[in-house]
Amino acid sequence: MKFIDPSFDILTDISDGGIKELKHIERCGRVSYRSEDKITEDGESAKKFVAMLIKNGHESVLEHGSLTVEFTVDRAIANELVRHRMASFTQESTRYCNYSKDKFGGDLTYILPFYLKHGYDVYNRITEAMANDVEYKSSVLYSEDDTVFDYIYYKNSNRAIDNCQEWWDDLCKFCNYRSTIDEVSKSYLTTVTAPGYFTDMEGVVPESTPEEARFLLPLGLATKIVVTANYREWRHIFKLRCEKHAHPEMQRIMCSLWLVLNRKIPVVFDDIRDMVNEYLDDDQGLMNGLVATDCVNIGLRYFRKPTIKE
Ligand SMILES: Cc1cc2nc3c(=O)[nH]c(=O)nc-3n(C[C@H](O)[C@H](O)[C@H](O)COP(=O)(O)OP(=O)(O)OC[C@H]3O[C@@H](n4cnc5c(N)ncnc54)[C@H](O)[C@@H]3O)c2cc1C
């Protein structure tokens, strides 16, 4: 089981400063007014023309330009993306992909949602500290099957960890996610690789095809989905998906895409800026809250003792 952050890759080649793309829209749009003579080579007339189209709501002209983006997101976000009917999609198939094969690293890959990032970080730090703690490993309390929680209790008894409620909650949330999908991953991988295996029911389960085994897979599974849409539809998608009512994971990926795209192609997406700024302000606050707690930044030595919930 692997965790990755969501990401995207813009598959369409975009010219320097997006001038070629803007000029293409201008060339198409000026047919309306038969004002092709006003086109300037440097793209400045295109910028003004496209801004005028958007201001006046003549957005059908923007349909002459399109973009293809490959997203790596969780399957729930992919489900939301395919609701955009004006776009075209190609998605990784859980019917044909067998995640036990070498090209997938023989394993399932999950999206690490932002709300679990802190817990994930804490988990990795504790796991690393645990692996390097010679004193712990030679203590009578140590067992090879120990979890991070066993180690926390050990450190706690040694008075090396102080209170830190936020840290504890985040670790528990992450471990809950991790242990559940670990079980699911093992079941999936066993059924698609083994010709048969013994279950708790003392029966033999025959090998499953990926399309059968996929019923076990959770929404957190990472998937690749390629989306092609014209600029008008991308603007519509940004307006719905960068907005604060969209799912936080959707806001994260779409606001990030907007930030990159708006630098590559000026004017076309610029008026969505306020929405993205609102997200960035919130996110900045949220991320600061998530990563800047003293117990994480200064390492396990200074970790504070968790308050153990009843
Ligand atoms: C915050 C949020 C919460 C949501 N919650 C839910 C939910 O709980 N359940 C749920 O099922 N969905 C939900 N959705 C999905 C939502 O209902 C839309 O399916 C999705 O946002 C696609 O939007 P759209 O139809 O405007 O856009 P697109 O399909 O991208 O179409 C673009 C535009 O083309 C036009 N258009 C497209 N098809 C037609 C048509 N057949 N007839 C007329 N005009 C058309 C419309 O003007 C439309 O806005 C949610 C979306 C958001 C953003």
PDBQT file of the ligand as one rigid body, heavy atoms in Angstrom, charges set to zero:
ROOT
HETATM    1  C1  LIG A 401     -20.648  21.787  -4.604  1.00  0.00    +0.000 C 
HETATM    2  C2  LIG A 401     -21.280  20.749  -5.459  1.00  0.00    +0.000 A 
HETATM    3  C3  LIG A 401     -22.073  19.789  -4.881  1.00  0.00    +0.000 A 
HETATM    4  C4  LIG A 401     -22.695  18.816  -5.676  1.00  0.00    +0.000 A 
HETATM    5  N1  LIG A 401     -23.464  17.865  -5.081  1.00  0.00    +0.000 NA
HETATM    6  C5  LIG A 401     -24.084  16.928  -5.828  1.00  0.00    +0.000 A 
HETATM    7  C6  LIG A 401     -24.912  15.930  -5.244  1.00  0.00    +0.000 A 
HETATM    8  O1  LIG A 401     -25.075  15.884  -4.036  1.00  0.00    +0.000 OA
HETATM    9  N2  LIG A 401     -25.480  15.008  -6.038  1.00  0.00    +0.000 N 
HETATM   10  C7  LIG A 401     -25.313  15.018  -7.397  1.00  0.00    +0.000 A 
HETATM   11  O2  LIG A 401     -25.884  14.164  -8.092  1.00  0.00    +0.000 OA
HETATM   12  N3  LIG A 401     -24.528  15.939  -7.989  1.00  0.00    +0.000 NA
HETATM   13  C8  LIG A 401     -23.904  16.895  -7.250  1.00  0.00    +0.000 A 
HETATM   14  N4  LIG A 401     -23.110  17.819  -7.859  1.00  0.00    +0.000 N 
HETATM   15  C9  LIG A 401     -22.896  17.742  -9.318  1.00  0.00    +0.000 C 
HETATM   16  C10 LIG A 401     -23.759  18.774 -10.061  1.00  0.00    +0.000 C 
HETATM   17  O3  LIG A 401     -25.130  18.522  -9.879  1.00  0.00    +0.000 OA
HETATM   18  C11 LIG A 401     -23.431  18.757 -11.554  1.00  0.00    +0.000 C 
HETATM   19  O4  LIG A 401     -23.747  17.495 -12.089  1.00  0.00    +0.000 OA
HETATM   20  C12 LIG A 401     -21.978  19.028 -11.852  1.00  0.00    +0.000 C 
HETATM   21  O5  LIG A 401     -21.507  20.103 -11.095  1.00  0.00    +0.000 OA
HETATM   22  C13 LIG A 401     -21.815  19.368 -13.339  1.00  0.00    +0.000 C 
HETATM   23  O6  LIG A 401     -22.313  20.659 -13.532  1.00  0.00    +0.000 OA
HETATM   24  P1  LIG A 401     -23.113  21.139 -14.804  1.00  0.00    +0.000 P 
HETATM   25  O7  LIG A 401     -24.249  20.226 -15.088  1.00  0.00    +0.000 OA
HETATM   26  O8  LIG A 401     -23.432  22.600 -14.647  1.00  0.00    +0.000 OA
HETATM   27  O9  LIG A 401     -21.976  21.134 -15.855  1.00  0.00    +0.000 OA
HETATM   28  P2  LIG A 401     -21.625  20.363 -17.189  1.00  0.00    +0.000 P 
HETATM   29  O10 LIG A 401     -22.180  19.013 -17.301  1.00  0.00    +0.000 OA
HETATM   30  O11 LIG A 401     -20.171  20.535 -17.220  1.00  0.00    +0.000 OA
HETATM   31  O12 LIG A 401     -22.303  21.233 -18.293  1.00  0.00    +0.000 OA
HETATM   32  C14 LIG A 401     -21.908  22.561 -18.532  1.00  0.00    +0.000 C 
HETATM   33  C15 LIG A 401     -23.121  23.389 -18.830  1.00  0.00    +0.000 C 
HETATM   34  O13 LIG A 401     -23.695  22.947 -20.055  1.00  0.00    +0.000 OA
HETATM   35  C16 LIG A 401     -25.106  23.056 -19.976  1.00  0.00    +0.000 C 
HETATM   36  N5  LIG A 401     -25.707  21.725 -20.113  1.00  0.00    +0.000 N 
HETATM   37  C17 LIG A 401     -25.064  20.542 -20.085  1.00  0.00    +0.000 A 
HETATM   38  N6  LIG A 401     -25.919  19.541 -20.291  1.00  0.00    +0.000 NA
HETATM   39  C18 LIG A 401     -27.140  20.106 -20.436  1.00  0.00    +0.000 A 
HETATM   40  C19 LIG A 401     -28.438  19.576 -20.653  1.00  0.00    +0.000 A 
HETATM   41  N7  LIG A 401     -28.655  18.292 -20.756  1.00  0.00    +0.000 N 
HETATM   42  N8  LIG A 401     -29.445  20.448 -20.749  1.00  0.00    +0.000 NA
HETATM   43  C20 LIG A 401     -29.262  21.764 -20.643  1.00  0.00    +0.000 A 
HETATM   44  N9  LIG A 401     -28.044  22.335 -20.434  1.00  0.00    +0.000 NA
HETATM   45  C21 LIG A 401     -27.004  21.504 -20.318  1.00  0.00    +0.000 A 
HETATM   46  C22 LIG A 401     -25.430  23.659 -18.627  1.00  0.00    +0.000 C 
HETATM   47  O14 LIG A 401     -25.507  25.064 -18.773  1.00  0.00    +0.000 OA
HETATM   48  C23 LIG A 401     -24.231  23.301 -17.795  1.00  0.00    +0.000 C 
HETATM   49  O15 LIG A 401     -24.027  24.173 -16.701  1.00  0.00    +0.000 OA
HETATM   50  C24 LIG A 401     -22.494  18.800  -7.089  1.00  0.00    +0.000 A 
HETATM   51  C25 LIG A 401     -21.672  19.784  -7.657  1.00  0.00    +0.000 A 
HETATM   52  C26 LIG A 401     -21.064  20.737  -6.868  1.00  0.00    +0.000 A 
HETATM   53  C27 LIG A 401     -20.182  21.757  -7.520  1.00  0.00    +0.000 C 
ENDROOT
TORSDOF 0
